[in-house]
Amino acid sequence: MSKLKELAEKYDGSGMLKLIMSMPEDWESAVSKYEGVEYPDRGAYVKPSNVVVLGMGGSAIGGDFVSNYLYDKLSVPFVVSRGFSPPPFVSKETLVIAVSYSGNTEETLRSLLNSIKRGASVVLVTSNGLMEKLAEKKDLPLYRLPKGRPPRAAIPYMVAVILWILDRASVYKFPREEAEKVVLTLRNVREKLRREEERVLSIVKGIEKKIPLIYSYRPYSAVGFRFKTQLNENAKIHAFYAELPEANHNEIVGWEGYVGDRYVVFFIRGREEPDYLRYRVEYWDTLLKSRGVPSHEIRGEGDSRLPEMTSLVFKVDLLSCALALLKGVDPTPIATISGLKKYVEDRVRFKRFFEERLGEITSF
């Protein structure tokens, strides 16, 4: 038995490692599952002039991923909105994709209600909860996510459904050929990482008592942020992310101060790295070595953007889970977030507020 499986049997009570290792199959299932997605051709639903994805935490990461994937491909603005209200430009010409895995995320639901009030074309992505109730009562388009997993482990489904919705709304053609390459790439990466398990464990051992600082650039910025949040949620540690080249104009100066042995740096890199970016990363490497700071590169695999980005997500997810298991921590529970939600629910009574607003919404 491998060391990771041994640790998982001991500490991974909810099966996070298994979910991560099934990413190739999840991606294949997701592409097929949402192929039949239809964009309504009725009422307020028109070809959008802009797209907004509403979401929080693990439910927003699919929007981040798609935003990076399409950052230089779309002819309409595409924005991921986290918070209690949507951007002020949301209007009848906006496609709003509201994503809440639980269906009960207060920030997303408040933004959704506001978007409906403004006449936006809304589609709902969830597995359950108040969002599902809203869709059924008001005849709104609903795309269901598979139940029974943490939101952060549903990223293949969130990415695939958003891409299919954009396709059906005539915003961007679903990249079927490229999507099929993802499955093969992920399977190859999975086998490679299984063979290199000792290397994976040696990397995470170097993180255990340090604070990870993560840097990347488009189109891999979402992966860098994903790594930060996965280390937070899976391994229960602080980690921080900054995007290049912006970090070259502020954060880089922090290395002039006291460093000690507190940090470990990760660069998320890929094949889309022009010389002007490569030179800057090279400078960072020289700088960190001069300060005695350990650093690692995580490189994407695959011959095009979508496989490469998904391979990077697979790698950082596995590293975060491996760190949790090495620490003797179950990666799945997020007690502090659950505690916050309970604290707020006892005071805001949002469910009652939401159900009162249902009567004010007219069907689309």
Secondary structure, 3 states (H helix, E strand, C coil): CCHHHHHHHHHCCCCHHHHHHCHHHHHHHHHHHCCCCCCCCCCCCCCCCEEEEECCHHHCHHHHHHHHHCCCCCCCCEEEECCCCCCCCCCCCEEEEEEECCCCCHHHHHHHHHHHHCCCEEEEEECCHHHHHHHHHHCCCEEECCCCCCHHHHHHHHHHHHHHHHHHCCCCCCCHHHHHHHHHHHHHHHHHHHHCHHHHHHHHHCCCCCEEEEEECCCCHHHHHHHHHHHHHCCCCCCEEEECCHHHHCHHHHHHCCCCCCEEEEEEECCCCCHHHHHHHHHHHHHHHHCCCCEEEEECCCCCHHHHHHHHHHHHHHHHHHHHHHCCCCCCCCHHHHHHHHHHHHHHCHHHHHHHHHCCCCCC
